[in-house]
Structure formats: C-alpha cells, structure tokens
Amino acid sequence: MAEETEIPTPEPVKISVFTPLIYVGLLLTIFAVFSIYYRKRRVEKFKEVKPIFKENYNALVYQQLKSQYNDKDTPKEKRPHEKLLKAALLRRAVEAIRRSMKLKENEPVFNKLYQNGLIGDDLFKQLEFEMKFQEIELKEIVVECESYKKGWAQTFFPLAQEICFNEALRRRLNAMEARSDDLAALWDYKADISGK
C-alpha cells in the first residue's frame, strides 16, 4: 500500500480588524468624490441652460427691498415699510403665476414637438428647467407669505391670480385697439388711393 501523505492544512489567515474598516472607508471616499464630481458637472450643465423668460425684475425688486428691510445697519426711517414689501411680493407672485401658466399652456406643444423630433434635447431641457424653477419660485413665495402672516397664502394667491388675469385681459384689449387703429389707417389709405 502506498504511503499516505498528509495534506497540510492551511493555516488560518489572520486579518486585522482594521482591514474591513479601511475597505469601507475607501468605498465611502470613492462615492463621496464621485458624488461631488457628478454634482459639479450637473451644475455646469444647468449654467449652460439658457432661460426661456427674461430676467424677473419683480423678484429682484422684492429681494432688494427685503435685504434693506432686514439690514440692521440701515436706519429705521430708511427701511421700506412692510406694506411695500407685501406689494412687491404680490407683484413677484403675479409674475410667477403668469410664467407658470405660460409654461403649462405650452407644455403639450413642446412635448409633441419633442416626440416628433422637431426640437432638440437642449430646448426640451430648457422647458423642464424653467418648469422646475417656477415651481421652486412659487414654493418660495408661499414661505414668504406665511412669514408675514400665518394662513395668508389662502387669500394671497387668488388675489395674485386675479391680478394676473386682469393684466392679461388689459394687454389683449390694448392689442385689439392698436390693431383696429392700424386697420382704420389702412382703410383710409386704400380709400384715398381709390378716390384719386
């Protein structure tokens, strides 16, 4: 019979307690670096997106008035009155509602054009970006409203919406009057030509 050879049993490998901790720490560091890099790239992409609307001057005016109101270095006599701040907030809300309604009105058109391939990704991303921005703007206005008076947002937004509708109606009426004046001038011009 052949001699039995003993198979050596492997000695257990001794792993330090710090090895798994180092491994987890390394993974967390890699994820943190990736997250920072990814967020920076997204911010750079958002900076490249051109806004659909022009600058919102009503929001800028409100922010300036609010900073003057909260500035402790400004004498109390030179600080804007709270009613002026509320009026500026109302103007800001009217503009935000107008922009939101314009975006919601045009969203189906943009979606259809994008599905048919008639507009590019950049324009569609502009629409998405602007819609999210307006949503954030409205939430910020609600917070500002509640900071003045608890529960004021329930009466504030219907008022802002009514002002927005009245201004839209006024713009349409003025456009119709201008158009009728242009048509009347054209009619007089044609009558003069045919009369000569």
Residue, then its C-alpha position, 0 to 999 in steps of 0.5 A: m500500500a502506498e504511503e499516505t501523505e498528509i495534506p497540510t492544512p492551511e493555516p488560518v489567515k489572520i486579518s486585522v480588524f482594521t482591514p474591513l474598516i479601511y475597505v469601507g472607508l475607501l468605498l465611502t471616499i470613492f462615492a463621496v468624490f464621485s458624488i461631488y464630481y457628478r454634482k459639479r458637472r450637473v451644475e455646469k450643465f444647468k449654467e449652460v441652460k439658457p432661460i426661456f423668460k427674461e430676467n424677473y425684475n419683480a423678484l429682484v425688486y422684492q429681494q432688494l427691498k427685503s435685504q434693506y428691510n432686514d439690514k440692521d445697519t440701515p436706519k429705521e426711517k430708511r427701511p421700506h415699510e412692510k406694506l411695500l414689501k407685501a406689494a412687491l411680493l404680490r407683484r413677484a407672485v403675479e409674475a410667477i403665476r403668469r410664467s407658470m401658466k405660460l409654461k403649462e399652456n405650452e407644455p403639450v406643444f413642446n412635448k409633441l414637438y419633442q416626440n416628433g423630433l422637431i426640437g432638440d434635447d437642449l430646448f426640451k431641457q430648457l422647458e423642464f428647467e424653467m418648469k422646475f424653477q417656477e415651481i421652486e419660485l412659487k414654493e418660495i413665495v408661499v414661505e414668504c407669505e406665511s412669514y408675514k402672516k400665518g394662513w395668508a397664502q389662502t387669500f394671497f394667491p387668488l388675489a395674485q391670480e386675479i391680478c394676473f388675469n386682469e393684466a392679461l385681459r388689459r394687454r389683449l384689449n390694448a392689442m385689439e385697439a392698436r390693431s383696429d387703429d392700424l386697420a382704420a389707417l389702412w382703410d383710409y389709405k386704400a380709400d384715398i388711393s381709390g378716390k384719386 
